Structure formats: C-alpha cells, structure tokens
Amino acid sequence: MASVAQWPALDRAAGDLEGQVYRVMRDRILRGQMPPGQRLPSTRRLAVSLGVARSTVVNAYERLKAEGYLQSTTGAATRVAAFTTPPLQGQVAATTQSPMPAIEANVGGLFEPGVPDVAAFPHAAWARCLGARGRSLRVHDLGYGAHSGIRELREAILEHISTTRGVIARPEQLLIVPSTGAAIDLLSRVLLRPDRRDGTVAWMEEPGYGTAQALLRMAGADLVPVPCDEAGINVAQAVGPPPRLIYVTPSHQYPTGVAMSLPRRLALLEFARANGSVVLEDDYDSEFQYASRPIAALQGIDRGEVVAYLGTFSKTLAPGLRVAYAVVPSWLVSETAAAQRLRGAVVPIHIQAALADFIREGRFRTHLRHMNVVYAARMAAAVSALRRHCGDRLEIGEGTGGLQLATWFRDAGVDDRAIVQRINAQGFALRAMSALHLGPPRPGLLFGIARMAPEAADAAAAKIARLTKPDSSGG
C-alpha cells in the first residue's frame, strides 16, 4: 500500500479538490508509479491525511473505477486495476469505398436524433449577457485580430472543460469555430497530405457519425472503417497503411453510446504516437450522463500531443448560436490558426463575449444541471416504452447518456431504411443505423430523446411497434 504521507498537498486556492485527487492518482497509475494490484489507502484514511471530506476521496475513487483505473469487490480493499495496452495485429488494408453518405437534413419530427430541446433554452439569462456585451464591446475586440476567438471566451471554456472533462491545454491551443463540422473540415484539410503516399488515409469508427464521414470525404480522405464494440474502437482489428487521421467519439460513441475502455484508449494513443497520426476526439454530447459521472476526455491522458479535442455548444445550449471549439496540440496551433483565418471560420464577437460571461457567471453550469435532469427523465421514459412495445423485434440500448438511443433489429435481414421511410412518413424523424456504416451494415433504428416528453413516449413507441411489423402500412 502506498503511504499517504507520499501524497502532495492539494492546491485549495485552485478548487476542485476531488478532481485534484483523481488526476494525481490517475497520472501515477499511467506512469507506472502505482502498479497493477497495488492496494490503495482507505477513503477515510486518505481523506484525513489530505484534510478533505471523505466524500471528496470517495467520489475521486468512483471516477477512477468508472474509467477502469481501479477495481474493488465488496468487503475487499480497492486496488489498481490490471490493464495492459493490447498488441496491434496486422496493418490497415485498403477498403472498398461505399457511396458517400448524405448529410441528413433536420426535417423535424418525433424521436429526432442530434437536436437538443431548444424550448428549454435559458432566454432571459442569455438575453442579459448578450445585451450587456452588445452595448459595451471594447474597440480592440472589433478588429481582425481575434480570428481564433477572444481571450475571455477561450479562458472560460478551458476552465470549464479542464474541470468537467479533464482537458489539459493553454488558451492559445483553443480555437473558436462556428461548429464541430467546421473544426473537422479545418483540421482534415490541414492534416491530410494528398501529395504523399497514404497521406489521405483516415480511420473512422464503424458505425460512425454520418456528417463526419461526409466532411472527411469532402476533404479528400480515403476512409477506412474500424469496428467498434462494447469497449469502443479496436485499432488491433484494422489493416492496411497507418492513417493520418483517426476520428473517434470515445466518451459516448456515436451512435452506439458505448464508452471507450481504458485499454482501448491507451492502445489508440500509443498507435497514434508511434505512427504520426492525429486523433480527432469529438466530445459532442458527453456532458449528459444519467447513470454516472461523465468519462474524462481522451485528451487529458494524451502525453504525446496526438489528440485534437472538439466540443460544441450546439447540443448543450442551441445549434443556432453557432459556437464550437477545437483544442489542438501545441505543434499544430500556428498552422490551424492560419488556415482558420484564410477560411473565415469565425464566430461573431458579441456572441463570443456574451458566452464568456454566461459561462463565468455560472449560468451555463446551472443550465447543464437542469437539462441533465430533464433529459434523464426523457431517456428513461423512451427506453421503458420502447422495451415494452418493441422489445420483441428491437434490442434496446441502456440509454445511460447522450441525446440519442441506439437500437438494433433482432432480425439482421430487415431493411431498416425502408422501415425508417415508412415510420417517418407518420410524423417521426428516426435514422437508419445501416446509413451510419461504411462497410457491411447492421440494421437498426436511432432515436433522439431530447424533445420527447415522457408522457408522450408510450404512445409514440406503440405506434412505432405497429409500423415495424412486417407489411405494416402504419394505419
């Protein structure tokens, strides 16, 4: 057991004591200073030694358990988990390209994935911040200098994501952009090298985000699907030349909802470091977790500067704000900032300034807490209703986080695109899971829960059950 006397003093002025305990222990485990099987101090003993509440240590331990760093059984001491980085098997082979998926339009309807409940937008609080900044913008913020974002917003976002997502960076590494799509487009065009052999190879989670697939293709990428299972993307199953880019959604995989395990995270980071690849970590809706705390970002454990972290306010606030951000490795800042300036991918200054105030005044965090409660109730109602009415033909996901719910047809021969067309003609807006595959598809339905009121879920699920019956006309 490690002596509690070896633990460094906590920085109380910096706050987030729980996060400090979590990060110190996580980093020691990753550096090998706490080997697998090592017994940890009891939460009570460590709390007394550090001079903090026991709940602070308990919560830090729980975060580490959830992310795979620690393991414990009832009545036994908590120990460092025995995990290893899995060896890579084979190389990435050329893959037959499937037709480029269309970027699906938001047509509106019941169970629509990918959209938040904008009716819950905090209008009054936002209006106060926007009005105040619109009247008092500083002269130096109105010029061309802040093409990558004003300092205030960069610092406010970084303070938030360092506390909640474990991101480690300087403000200069954070670029403000109009959308995650703009960030993907910007980074892919900077990093892909059409003039080099294999310089346009990009790995994509399978199944994966259709818009990211389309954007990477538009940038000239040769996409290679890499399978995802219950532990996330498995780089050991890829074959062929190493990629320039690897697109992942590790904290809440789109569309399956799984969280990437710690061994898979370490394998991905080591592969990227060894092969000169850049990982695009899209953290689009991981702020919404209903069964546990959000899993920390992959970027926070990246020691090789191979991860570009992407986040957006489209899911947490509203798509109409058109504000997202990219945290890029320090070696990539100059080139991406120059490319952003040339492409004009900028956000209006008054929106940036207002959002900086909105975050720093605590209004954003308050809104997130409220929406987590709202969305958790809607997800639970959707899962329950779909299992009750459609469980005989659909495998329903757990719905532990995010704004969408993945389901799979038990009959693998079903034409999910035809079924989605039939369902959506009746006022729904579901998506076919097969449309999110680059390789052989697995049929299923993707549901959005953000705008489905709990009291309406049962009737909607009952109608979907009728519409998914063979030869159903939906009457």
C-alpha positions as CSV (number, residue, x, y, z in Angstrom):
1,M,0.0,0.0,0.0
2,A,1.3,3.5,-0.9
3,S,1.9,5.6,2.1
4,V,-0.5,8.5,2.4
5,A,2.4,10.6,3.5
6,Q,3.7,10.5,-0.1
7,W,0.7,12.4,-1.4
8,P,1.3,16.0,-2.4
9,A,-0.6,18.8,-0.7
10,L,-3.7,19.9,-2.5
11,D,-4.0,23.4,-4.0
12,R,-7.0,24.7,-2.1
13,A,-7.0,28.0,-3.9
14,A,-7.5,26.3,-7.2
15,G,-10.6,24.5,-6.0
16,D,-11.9,21.2,-7.4
17,L,-10.3,19.1,-4.7
18,E,-12.0,15.9,-5.9
19,G,-10.5,16.5,-9.4
20,Q,-7.0,17.0,-7.9
21,V,-7.1,13.7,-6.1
22,Y,-8.4,12.0,-9.2
23,R,-5.8,13.5,-11.5
24,V,-2.8,12.8,-9.2
25,M,-3.8,9.1,-8.8
26,R,-4.6,8.7,-12.5
27,D,-1.3,10.1,-13.6
28,R,0.6,8.0,-11.1
29,I,-1.1,4.9,-12.4
30,L,-0.4,5.8,-16.0
31,R,3.3,6.5,-15.2
32,G,3.6,3.1,-13.5
33,Q,4.3,4.6,-10.1
34,M,1.2,2.7,-8.8
35,P,1.5,-0.8,-10.4
36,P,-1.5,-3.2,-11.1
37,G,-2.7,-4.8,-7.9
38,Q,-1.4,-2.1,-5.5
39,R,-3.7,-1.6,-2.6
40,L,-5.0,1.9,-2.1
41,P,-5.4,3.7,1.2
42,S,-8.9,3.6,2.6
43,T,-11.0,6.6,1.7
44,R,-11.3,7.6,5.3
45,R,-7.5,7.4,5.9
46,L,-6.6,9.3,2.8
47,A,-9.3,12.0,3.5
48,V,-7.8,12.6,7.0
49,S,-4.3,12.8,5.6
50,L,-5.3,15.3,2.9
51,G,-7.6,17.3,5.2
52,V,-10.7,16.9,3.0
53,A,-14.1,15.4,3.4
54,R,-14.3,11.7,2.9
55,S,-16.9,12.2,0.2
56,T,-14.2,14.0,-1.9
57,V,-12.0,10.9,-1.9
58,V,-14.9,8.5,-2.4
59,N,-16.0,10.4,-5.5
60,A,-12.5,10.5,-6.9
61,Y,-12.2,6.7,-6.4
62,E,-15.5,6.2,-8.1
63,R,-14.4,8.2,-11.1
64,L,-11.3,6.1,-11.4
65,K,-13.3,2.9,-11.1
66,A,-15.7,4.0,-13.8
67,E,-12.8,4.7,-16.1
68,G,-11.1,1.4,-15.5
69,Y,-8.1,2.5,-13.4
70,L,-9.3,0.9,-10.1
71,Q,-11.1,-2.2,-9.2
72,S,-12.8,-3.4,-6.0
73,T,-15.1,-6.0,-4.7
74,T,-17.4,-5.9,-1.7
75,G,-15.5,-6.3,1.5
76,A,-12.1,-6.1,-0.1
77,A,-9.6,-3.3,-0.5
78,T,-9.6,-1.1,-3.6
79,R,-6.6,-1.8,-5.9
80,V,-5.1,-0.6,-9.1
81,A,-6.7,-2.4,-12.0
82,A,-4.6,-4.9,-14.1
83,F,-4.8,-3.4,-17.6
84,T,-2.4,-3.6,-20.5
85,T,-2.2,-1.9,-23.9
86,P,-3.3,-4.6,-26.3
87,P,-0.8,-5.5,-29.1
88,L,-1.6,-4.4,-32.6
89,Q,-2.4,-7.2,-35.0
90,G,-1.9,-6.7,-38.7
91,Q,-1.9,-3.5,-40.6
92,V,-4.6,-1.4,-42.2
93,A,-5.7,-2.8,-45.6
94,A,-7.3,-1.0,-48.5
95,T,-11.1,-0.9,-48.2
96,T,-13.7,-0.7,-50.8
97,Q,-15.3,2.7,-50.6
98,S,-19.1,2.8,-50.2
99,P,-21.0,5.7,-51.6
100,M,-20.6,8.9,-49.8
101,P,-23.3,9.3,-47.2
102,A,-25.5,12.3,-47.5
103,I,-25.5,14.9,-44.7
104,E,-29.0,14.3,-43.4
105,A,-31.2,17.4,-43.0
106,N,-33.1,18.1,-39.9
107,V,-36.7,17.6,-41.1
108,G,-38.3,17.8,-37.6
109,G,-40.4,15.1,-36.0
110,L,-40.8,12.8,-33.1
111,F,-37.7,11.0,-31.8
112,E,-35.3,13.1,-34.0
113,P,-31.7,12.4,-33.2
114,G,-29.0,15.1,-32.9
115,V,-31.1,18.0,-31.8
116,P,-31.5,19.4,-28.2
117,D,-34.7,20.8,-26.7
118,V,-34.2,24.5,-27.7
119,A,-37.5,25.3,-26.0
120,A,-35.6,24.9,-22.7
121,F,-33.0,27.5,-23.8
122,P,-32.4,30.0,-20.9
123,H,-33.6,33.0,-22.9
124,A,-33.7,35.6,-20.1
125,A,-30.2,34.9,-18.8
126,W,-28.7,34.8,-22.3
127,A,-30.5,38.0,-23.3
128,R,-29.0,39.8,-20.3
129,C,-25.5,38.7,-21.2
130,L,-25.9,39.4,-24.9
131,G,-27.5,42.8,-24.3
132,A,-24.8,43.9,-21.9
133,R,-22.0,42.9,-24.2
134,G,-23.6,44.4,-27.3
135,R,-23.6,47.7,-25.5
136,S,-20.0,47.6,-24.2
137,L,-17.7,45.8,-26.7
138,R,-14.1,47.0,-26.5
139,V,-12.6,48.7,-29.5
140,H,-9.7,46.2,-29.8
141,D,-12.2,43.3,-30.0
142,L,-13.9,44.8,-33.1
143,G,-10.9,44.4,-35.4
144,Y,-9.4,41.4,-37.3
145,G,-7.1,40.3,-34.5
146,A,-9.4,37.7,-32.8
147,H,-10.0,35.4,-35.7
148,S,-9.4,32.3,-33.5
149,G,-11.6,33.6,-30.6
150,I,-11.4,36.3,-28.0
151,R,-9.2,35.5,-25.0
152,E,-12.1,35.7,-22.5
153,L,-14.1,33.0,-24.1
154,R,-11.1,30.8,-24.7
155,E,-10.2,31.0,-21.0
156,A,-13.8,30.5,-19.8
157,I,-14.2,27.4,-22.0
158,L,-10.9,26.0,-20.9
159,E,-11.7,26.5,-17.3
160,H,-14.9,24.6,-17.8
161,I,-13.6,21.7,-19.8
162,S,-10.5,21.3,-17.6
163,T,-12.7,20.9,-14.6
164,T,-15.5,18.8,-16.1
165,R,-13.7,16.9,-18.9
166,G,-10.1,16.8,-17.7
167,V,-8.7,18.6,-20.7
168,I,-5.2,20.0,-20.3
169,A,-4.2,22.9,-22.5
170,R,-3.3,26.6,-22.7
171,P,-5.8,29.2,-24.0
172,E,-3.7,29.6,-27.2
173,Q,-4.4,26.0,-28.2
174,L,-8.2,26.6,-28.2
175,L,-9.8,27.9,-31.4
176,I,-13.4,29.2,-31.5
177,V,-15.3,27.9,-34.6
178,P,-18.9,28.0,-35.8
179,S,-19.5,24.3,-35.5
180,T,-17.9,20.9,-34.9
181,G,-18.3,20.3,-38.6
182,A,-16.2,23.4,-39.3
183,A,-13.5,22.1,-36.9
184,I,-13.4,18.7,-38.6
185,D,-13.2,20.3,-42.0
186,L,-10.5,22.7,-40.9
187,L,-8.3,20.1,-39.3
188,S,-8.7,17.5,-42.0
189,R,-7.7,19.9,-44.7
190,V,-4.6,21.0,-42.7
191,L,-3.6,17.4,-41.8
192,L,-4.3,15.3,-44.9
193,R,-1.5,15.2,-47.4
194,P,-2.7,14.3,-50.9
195,D,0.9,14.7,-52.2
196,R,2.2,11.9,-50.1
197,R,1.7,8.2,-50.3
198,D,-1.1,7.1,-48.0
199,G,-1.3,10.7,-46.8
200,T,-5.1,10.8,-47.2
201,V,-5.9,7.7,-45.1
202,A,-8.4,8.3,-42.3
203,W,-9.8,5.8,-39.9
204,M,-13.5,6.1,-38.9
205,E,-15.4,4.4,-36.2
206,E,-17.8,1.7,-37.5
207,P,-20.7,2.6,-37.2
208,G,-20.0,6.3,-37.1
209,Y,-21.2,9.8,-37.4
210,G,-22.5,10.3,-41.0
211,T,-21.7,14.1,-41.1
212,A,-18.1,13.4,-40.1
213,Q,-17.8,10.7,-42.8
214,A,-19.1,13.2,-45.4
215,L,-16.8,16.0,-44.3
216,L,-13.7,13.9,-44.3
217,R,-14.6,12.6,-47.8
218,M,-15.1,16.2,-49.0
219,A,-11.6,17.0,-47.7
220,G,-10.1,14.1,-49.8
221,A,-9.9,11.4,-47.1
222,D,-9.8,7.7,-48.0
223,L,-12.0,6.4,-45.2
224,V,-11.2,3.0,-43.6
225,P,-13.9,1.7,-41.1
226,V,-12.6,0.3,-37.9
227,P,-15.0,-1.8,-35.8
228,C,-16.5,-0.6,-32.5
229,D,-17.8,-3.0,-29.9
230,E,-18.8,-2.6,-26.3
231,A,-15.3,-1.3,-25.5
232,G,-15.1,1.2,-28.3
233,I,-12.9,1.4,-31.4
234,N,-10.5,-1.6,-31.7
235,V,-7.3,-0.5,-33.5
236,A,-6.0,-4.1,-33.3
237,Q,-8.6,-5.1,-35.9
238,A,-7.5,-2.5,-38.5
239,V,-5.5,-3.5,-41.6
240,G,-3.5,-1.5,-44.2
241,P,-1.3,1.6,-44.1
242,P,-1.4,3.8,-40.9
243,P,-3.8,6.8,-41.1
244,R,-3.2,10.5,-41.0
245,L,-6.4,11.0,-39.0
246,I,-8.5,8.9,-36.7
247,Y,-12.0,10.1,-35.9
248,V,-13.4,8.9,-32.6
249,T,-16.2,9.7,-30.1
250,P,-14.6,8.0,-27.0
251,S,-16.7,9.2,-24.1
252,H,-20.0,8.5,-25.7
253,Q,-19.7,6.7,-29.1
254,Y,-22.0,7.9,-31.8
255,P,-24.3,6.2,-32.5
256,T,-24.0,3.2,-30.1
257,G,-23.5,5.1,-26.9
258,V,-20.6,3.0,-25.5
259,A,-17.7,4.5,-23.7
260,M,-14.2,3.5,-24.8
261,S,-12.4,1.4,-22.2
262,L,-9.1,2.4,-20.7
263,P,-7.0,-0.3,-22.5
264,R,-8.5,0.8,-25.8
265,R,-7.8,4.4,-25.1
266,L,-4.2,3.7,-24.3
267,A,-3.8,1.5,-27.4
268,L,-5.2,4.2,-29.6
269,L,-2.9,6.9,-28.1
270,E,0.1,4.7,-28.4
271,F,-0.7,3.7,-32.0
272,A,-1.2,7.4,-33.0
273,R,2.1,8.4,-31.3
274,A,4.0,5.6,-33.0
275,N,2.6,6.2,-36.4
276,G,2.4,10.0,-36.5
277,S,-1.4,10.0,-36.6
278,V,-3.7,12.7,-35.2
279,V,-6.8,11.6,-33.2
280,L,-9.9,13.8,-33.7
281,E,-11.8,13.4,-30.4
282,D,-15.4,14.6,-30.9
283,D,-16.9,15.1,-27.5
284,Y,-20.2,16.3,-28.8
285,D,-22.7,15.4,-26.0
286,S,-20.7,13.8,-23.2
287,E,-21.9,16.5,-20.8
288,F,-25.1,14.5,-20.5
289,Q,-24.7,11.4,-18.4
290,Y,-27.5,9.8,-16.4
291,A,-26.0,6.8,-14.6
292,S,-22.6,8.0,-13.6
293,R,-20.2,11.0,-13.9
294,P,-19.0,11.8,-17.4
295,I,-15.9,9.8,-18.5
296,A,-12.9,12.1,-18.7
297,A,-11.7,13.2,-22.2
298,L,-9.1,11.2,-24.1
299,Q,-7.1,14.4,-24.5
300,G,-6.5,14.6,-20.8
301,I,-4.3,11.5,-20.8
302,D,-2.6,12.2,-24.1
303,R,1.1,12.7,-23.3
304,G,2.3,12.6,-26.9
305,E,0.2,15.6,-28.2
306,V,-1.7,13.5,-30.8
307,V,-5.2,14.4,-29.8
308,A,-7.3,17.3,-31.2
309,Y,-10.3,17.7,-28.9
310,L,-13.6,19.0,-30.4
311,G,-16.6,20.4,-28.4
312,T,-19.7,22.3,-29.2
313,F,-22.5,24.3,-27.6
314,S,-25.0,23.1,-30.2
315,K,-26.1,20.2,-28.0
316,T,-25.7,21.9,-24.6
317,L,-27.3,25.2,-25.5
318,A,-28.7,25.6,-29.0
319,P,-27.4,25.0,-32.6
320,G,-28.4,28.5,-33.6
321,L,-25.6,30.0,-31.5
322,R,-23.1,28.6,-33.9
323,V,-20.3,28.2,-31.4
324,A,-17.9,25.3,-31.1
325,Y,-14.2,24.9,-30.3
326,A,-11.2,22.8,-31.0
327,V,-8.3,22.3,-28.6
328,V,-5.3,21.4,-30.8
329,P,-1.8,20.1,-30.0
330,S,0.7,22.9,-29.4
331,W,2.7,22.0,-32.5
332,L,-0.4,22.4,-34.7
333,V,-1.6,25.8,-33.4
334,S,0.2,28.1,-35.9
335,E,-0.9,26.1,-38.9
336,T,-4.6,25.7,-37.9
337,A,-4.9,29.3,-36.8
338,A,-3.5,30.4,-40.2
339,A,-5.9,28.1,-42.0
340,Q,-8.9,29.3,-39.9
341,R,-8.1,32.9,-40.8
342,L,-7.9,32.1,-44.5
343,R,-11.2,30.1,-44.5
344,G,-13.1,32.7,-42.4
345,A,-14.5,30.1,-40.0
346,V,-15.2,32.7,-37.3
347,V,-17.9,33.4,-34.7
348,P,-19.3,37.0,-34.2
349,I,-17.5,38.8,-31.4
350,H,-20.6,39.9,-29.5
351,I,-21.8,36.2,-29.3
352,Q,-18.3,35.2,-28.0
353,A,-18.2,37.9,-25.4
354,A,-21.8,37.1,-24.1
355,L,-21.0,33.4,-23.9
356,A,-17.8,34.1,-21.9
357,D,-20.0,36.0,-19.3
358,F,-22.6,33.3,-19.5
359,I,-20.1,30.6,-18.6
360,R,-18.2,32.6,-15.9
361,E,-21.3,33.7,-14.1
362,G,-22.2,30.0,-13.6
363,R,-25.3,30.2,-15.8
364,F,-24.0,27.5,-18.2
365,R,-23.3,25.0,-15.5
366,T,-26.7,25.7,-14.0
367,H,-28.4,25.0,-17.3
368,L,-26.4,21.8,-17.7
369,R,-27.5,20.5,-14.3
370,H,-31.1,21.3,-15.2
371,M,-31.0,19.7,-18.6
372,N,-29.3,16.5,-17.2
373,V,-32.4,16.0,-15.0
374,V,-34.8,16.7,-17.9
375,Y,-33.0,14.5,-20.4
376,A,-32.5,11.7,-17.9
377,A,-36.3,11.5,-17.4
378,R,-36.9,11.6,-21.1
379,M,-34.3,8.9,-21.8
380,A,-35.7,6.6,-19.1
381,A,-39.2,7.0,-20.5
382,A,-38.1,6.3,-24.0
383,V,-36.1,3.2,-23.0
384,S,-39.0,1.8,-20.9
385,A,-41.6,2.5,-23.6
386,L,-39.6,1.0,-26.5
387,R,-38.7,-2.1,-24.5
388,R,-42.4,-2.6,-23.6
389,H,-43.7,-2.2,-27.1
390,C,-40.8,-3.1,-29.4
391,G,-38.6,-5.3,-27.3
392,D,-39.6,-8.4,-29.3
393,R,-38.1,-7.1,-32.5
394,L,-35.5,-4.5,-31.3
395,E,-32.5,-4.7,-29.0
396,I,-32.8,-1.5,-27.0
397,G,-29.6,0.2,-25.6
398,E,-29.2,1.1,-21.9
399,G,-29.6,4.8,-22.5
400,T,-27.1,5.9,-19.9
401,G,-26.2,9.2,-21.5
402,G,-26.4,11.5,-24.5
403,L,-29.3,12.7,-26.6
404,Q,-29.8,9.6,-28.8
405,L,-30.6,5.9,-28.2
406,A,-29.3,3.1,-30.5
407,T,-31.5,0.1,-31.2
408,W,-30.8,-3.0,-33.4
409,F,-33.2,-5.2,-35.2
410,R,-33.1,-8.8,-33.9
411,D,-33.7,-9.9,-37.5
412,A,-30.4,-9.0,-39.3
413,G,-32.2,-9.3,-42.7
414,V,-34.5,-6.3,-42.1
415,D,-34.3,-3.4,-44.5
416,D,-34.1,-0.6,-41.9
417,R,-34.0,2.2,-44.5
418,A,-37.4,1.2,-45.9
419,I,-38.8,0.9,-42.4
420,V,-37.5,4.3,-41.4
421,Q,-39.1,5.8,-44.5
422,R,-42.4,4.3,-43.5
423,I,-42.1,5.4,-39.9
424,N,-41.0,9.0,-40.8
425,A,-44.0,9.4,-43.1
426,Q,-46.1,9.2,-40.0
427,G,-44.5,12.2,-38.2
428,F,-41.3,10.7,-36.9
429,A,-37.7,11.6,-37.7
430,L,-35.7,8.4,-37.0
431,R,-32.5,7.4,-38.7
432,A,-31.5,4.0,-40.1
433,M,-28.4,2.6,-38.4
434,S,-27.3,1.0,-41.6
435,A,-26.8,4.5,-43.0
436,L,-24.0,5.0,-40.5
437,H,-21.9,2.1,-41.7
438,L,-19.1,2.3,-44.3
439,G,-18.8,-1.5,-44.5
440,P,-21.4,-4.2,-44.2
441,P,-24.4,-2.7,-42.3
442,R,-26.2,-3.9,-39.3
443,P,-29.9,-2.8,-39.3
444,G,-31.4,-0.8,-36.5
445,L,-33.1,2.5,-35.6
446,L,-31.6,5.6,-34.0
447,F,-33.9,7.6,-31.7
448,G,-33.5,11.1,-30.4
449,I,-34.8,11.7,-26.9
450,A,-34.2,15.4,-26.3
451,R,-37.7,16.6,-27.4
452,M,-39.8,13.6,-26.5
453,A,-41.9,14.4,-23.4
454,P,-42.0,11.4,-21.0
455,E,-45.8,11.3,-21.1
456,A,-45.8,11.0,-24.9
457,A,-43.2,8.3,-25.1
458,D,-45.6,5.3,-24.6
459,A,-48.0,6.3,-27.4
460,A,-45.1,7.0,-29.8
461,A,-43.4,3.7,-29.0
462,A,-46.7,1.8,-29.6
463,K,-47.1,3.5,-33.0
464,I,-43.5,2.5,-33.9
465,A,-44.3,-1.1,-32.9
466,R,-47.2,-1.1,-35.4
467,L,-45.1,0.5,-38.1
468,T,-42.2,-2.0,-37.7
469,K,-44.4,-5.1,-38.2
470,P,-43.9,-6.9,-41.5
471,D,-46.0,-5.4,-44.3
472,S,-47.2,-2.7,-42.0
473,S,-48.9,0.3,-43.6
474,G,-48.9,2.2,-40.3
475,G,-52.7,2.5,-40.1
